[in-house]
Structures are given as structure tokens and as C-alpha cells.
Amino acid sequence: MSALDYYAYHNRWRYYHPMEKIILVAGLIGINATVPPWPAAPTVFFIVSILIMVGAGIPLRAYLKVLVLPIPFLTCGIFSICLSLGADGIAWNPTAFRMASDLALRTMAGFSCLALLTMTTPLIELLRAMRLPPFLVELCITTYRFTHVAWQTVHAMHVSQTARAGYVSPRVARRSLGLLAAALLHHVLERVCRIEYGLSARAYEGRLHLMSPKYSFSPFSLARIGVSFAFVGGVYWYSQ
């Protein structure tokens, strides 16, 4: 189980209706995308951070690990905006710095909203809340889980090869990567066959019957959504 899955199943908002969280996140993302980034984006980021750490009980360390994911891509985007290529070569464009700062604010605020949704709601509940066809939900869940299994297998193989000096030189590293890819393909195909045999042995008829808790809309949760929207709107109105 990945860290995201663990916190999605072990947080204070686990049994809140998924649509309540989707409405909250969609509204905050809409505000962040439509109004000027200052001070709306920092306000959205602040509210979401409070909801994640105080409301849902997600540890700060886990939240920060998720927040650092877009930073490399964001850094490349900022530099590509602020640097201009002219007759004199590459030069710093000070007029584009404002655009780059707006991009950074909107990106971090929007990503924090997505972190709120993914760290408080299991994937299967999100897919069901969006009223997707059952076969598509099962396909997404199976692919998602199988990706994690394949990644864990790759990690274990890489650690084993490293312990046997499999990457001491470029030539040896290429050979080790080739062996890893071949072994991974065999392992994946074998595991798919075992899953198919297991489903057939359990009378699989084209649909996985999974247990899911029964949700109901909470007036407290709806009030929290309204307060969050009103707070962002109030801060924006006060800054004008």
C-alpha cells in the first residue's frame, strides 16, 4: 500500500461523502483559476493546508512529500518563462517574472486542492462518485493496483542487482537493465495469469463485487464548504 492509499483510508474525513469533497475541491480550483492569483491563490493554499492537517489529520511530513512533487516541473516552467532568447543570447526577462510568479501561485494552490482530494478519499470511491461505468471503475482500479505491484517488483530487483555489483560500470549497468526488463515482463505476465485463474475460480462473471460504506450528506460538511468559499471571497473582496 502506498502512502497516498494509506492516508486515504486512515484519515478523519474517510467516511465523509466523496461528493462533498469533490464539490469543495472543484469550487476552490475554480476560484483559483478564475480570479486574480493574489491574494486568492495563497488564500486557497492556506485553507486547503488547514483542512488537510487539522481537519483530515494528515501529518505535515506526508503533506509536504506530496507538495514537492510538482516543484521540479514548476521550476522548469518558471525558468522557461523568465529567460528569453535574443540576439545577445539568453537573457533574464524581468517583465515575465510577474507572469511566472502568478503561475507558481496558481499551480501550488491547485495542486494542494488535488492533494486534499487524493489524500482523503480512496480512488475507488472517487470513481464511483463520478458515476463511471462499473467496467471502467474495475479497469482503473486493477491498473492502479497492478502498477504499484510492478513498481515494487522493479524496486526489489534493482536492490538485488545493486547488491551484486550490477551497476558498477556502464556496460554492466546496461546488461543489468536488460535482465531486469526481461525478468519484469515474465513476472508481470505470470502474475496476470494467476489473477485470471483466481477470478475464474471465484466464479467471476464480468463484475467485481466490492464492499463500500454508505455515505450521506452532512450539514456540517456543507457548511464547511460554504465557509471556505466565503472566506476566499471575503479575502479577495477586502484586497480590492
C-alpha positions in Angstrom: 0.0 0.0 0.0 1.4 3.4 -1.0 1.5 6.4 1.3 -1.4 8.0 -0.5 -3.6 4.9 -0.2 -2.7 4.6 3.5 -3.8 8.2 4.3 -6.8 7.9 2.0 -8.1 5.1 4.2 -6.8 6.4 7.5 -8.0 10.0 8.0 -10.8 11.8 9.7 -12.6 12.5 6.5 -12.6 8.9 5.3 -16.3 8.5 5.8 -17.4 11.9 4.5 -19.4 11.7 1.3 -17.0 11.8 -1.7 -19.2 14.3 -3.5 -18.8 16.8 -0.6 -15.0 16.7 -1.1 -15.3 16.9 -4.9 -17.6 19.9 -4.6 -15.1 21.6 -2.2 -12.1 20.9 -4.3 -13.8 21.8 -7.6 -15.0 25.1 -6.2 -11.6 26.1 -4.8 -9.9 25.1 -8.1 -12.5 27.2 -10.0 -11.9 30.2 -7.7 -8.1 29.7 -8.1 -8.4 29.6 -11.9 -10.8 32.5 -12.5 -9.9 35.3 -10.0 -6.5 37.1 -9.9 -3.9 34.9 -8.2 -3.1 37.5 -5.5 -4.4 37.1 -2.9 -6.8 34.3 -4.0 -4.2 31.6 -4.6 -2.3 32.0 -1.3 -5.7 32.0 0.5 -6.8 28.8 -1.2 -3.5 27.2 -0.4 -3.8 28.3 3.3 -7.4 27.0 3.6 -6.6 23.7 2.0 -3.5 23.2 4.1 -5.5 23.8 7.3 -8.2 21.4 6.1 -5.7 18.6 5.3 -3.6 18.9 8.5 -6.2 20.0 11.1 -9.5 18.8 9.5 -8.4 15.4 8.0 -5.5 14.8 10.4 -2.8 14.3 7.7 0.7 14.7 9.1 2.7 17.7 7.9 5.5 15.5 6.7 3.3 13.4 4.5 1.6 16.6 3.1 5.0 18.1 2.3 6.1 15.0 0.5 3.1 15.4 -1.8 3.6 19.1 -2.3 7.2 18.7 -3.5 6.1 16.6 -6.5 5.3 19.4 -8.9 8.3 21.6 -7.9 10.8 20.3 -10.5 8.3 20.8 -13.3 7.2 24.2 -11.9 10.9 25.3 -11.7 11.5 24.4 -15.4 8.3 26.3 -16.4 9.3 29.4 -14.4 12.8 29.5 -15.9 11.4 29.0 -19.4 9.1 32.0 -18.9 11.7 34.3 -17.3 14.5 33.5 -19.7 14.3 34.9 -23.2 16.5 34.1 -26.2 17.5 37.0 -28.3 20.3 38.3 -30.5 22.6 38.7 -27.4 21.9 35.2 -26.3 19.9 34.1 -23.2 18.8 37.0 -21.0 16.7 37.4 -17.9 13.3 38.9 -18.7 12.1 40.9 -15.7 8.7 41.7 -17.2 7.9 38.0 -17.3 8.7 37.5 -13.6 5.2 38.6 -12.6 3.7 36.0 -15.0 5.9 33.3 -13.6 5.0 34.2 -10.0 1.3 34.1 -10.9 1.9 30.7 -12.5 3.7 29.4 -9.4 0.9 30.6 -7.1 -1.9 29.1 -9.1 0.0 25.8 -9.6 0.7 25.3 -5.9 -2.8 26.3 -4.9 -4.4 23.9 -7.4 -2.1 21.1 -6.6 -2.9 21.4 -2.9 -6.6 21.1 -3.8 -5.8 17.8 -5.6 -3.8 16.7 -2.7 -6.8 17.3 -0.4 -8.9 15.0 -2.6 -6.4 12.2 -3.1 -5.2 12.1 0.5 -8.7 11.9 2.0 -10.7 9.8 -0.5 -9.8 6.3 -1.8 -9.6 6.0 -5.6 -12.5 3.6 -5.9 -14.8 5.9 -4.0 -13.8 8.8 -6.3 -14.6 6.8 -9.4 -17.9 5.6 -8.1 -18.9 9.2 -7.0 -18.3 10.3 -10.6 -20.9 7.7 -11.8 -18.5 6.0 -14.2 -19.5 2.6 -15.7 -18.6 -0.4 -13.5 -16.3 -2.0 -16.0 -14.3 1.3 -16.3 -14.1 1.6 -12.5 -12.8 -2.0 -12.3 -10.3 -1.4 -15.1 -8.9 1.7 -13.4 -8.6 0.1 -10.0 -6.9 -3.0 -11.4 -4.5 -1.0 -13.5 -3.7 1.3 -10.5 -3.1 -1.6 -8.1 -1.1 -3.5 -10.7 1.1 -0.5 -11.3 2.1 -0.4 -7.7 2.8 -4.1 -7.7 5.0 -3.8 -10.7 6.9 -0.9 -9.3 7.6 -2.8 -6.0 8.9 -5.6 -8.1 11.2 -3.3 -10.1 12.5 -1.8 -6.8 13.2 -5.2 -5.3 15.0 -6.4 -8.5 17.1 -3.2 -8.6 18.1 -3.6 -5.0 19.1 -7.2 -5.6 21.2 -6.3 -8.7 22.8 -3.4 -6.9 23.8 -5.7 -4.0 25.5 -8.0 -6.6 27.5 -5.1 -8.2 25.2 -4.9 -11.1 25.8 -1.2 -11.8 29.5 -0.8 -11.2 30.1 0.3 -14.8 28.0 1.5 -17.8 28.5 -1.8 -19.6 27.4 -3.9 -16.6 24.5 -1.5 -15.9 23.1 -1.9 -19.5 23.3 -5.7 -19.1 21.6 -5.5 -15.7 18.8 -3.2 -17.0 18.2 -5.7 -19.9 17.9 -8.6 -17.5 15.6 -6.6 -15.2 13.3 -5.7 -18.1 13.2 -9.4 -19.2 12.5 -10.7 -15.7 9.9 -8.0 -15.1 8.0 -8.9 -18.3 8.0 -12.6 -17.3 6.9 -11.7 -13.8 4.0 -9.4 -14.9 2.7 -12.0 -17.4 2.8 -14.7 -14.8 1.0 -12.6 -12.3 -1.7 -11.7 -14.8 -2.3 -15.3 -15.4 -2.6 -16.1 -11.7 -5.1 -13.2 -11.3 -7.1 -14.6 -14.2 -7.1 -18.1 -12.7 -8.1 -16.7 -9.3 -11.0 -14.8 -10.7 -12.2 -17.8 -12.7 -12.0 -19.9 -9.5 -14.2 -17.4 -7.7 -16.9 -17.5 -10.5 -16.1 -14.1 -12.0 -18.9 -13.1 -14.3 -17.6 -9.7 -15.5 -18.1 -7.6 -12.4 -16.2 -7.3 -9.2 -18.4 -7.0 -6.1 -16.6 -4.7 -3.7 -17.9 -3.5 -0.4 -18.3 0.2 0.0 -19.5 2.2 3.0 -22.8 4.0 2.8 -22.4 7.8 2.6 -24.8 10.6 3.5 -24.5 14.3 3.1 -23.7 16.1 6.3 -25.0 19.6 7.0 -21.7 20.3 8.9 -19.7 19.4 5.8 -21.8 21.5 3.5 -21.5 24.4 6.0 -17.7 23.9 5.9 -17.7 24.1 2.1 -19.7 27.3 2.2 -17.4 28.9 4.9 -14.4 28.0 2.8 -15.8 29.7 -0.3 -16.9 32.7 1.7 -13.5 33.1 3.3 -11.7 33.1 0.0 -14.3 35.6 -1.5 -14.0 37.8 1.6 -10.3 38.0 1.4 -10.4 38.8 -2.3 -13.1 41.4 -1.8 -11.2 43.0 1.1 -8.0 43.2 -1.0 -9.7 45.2 -3.8 
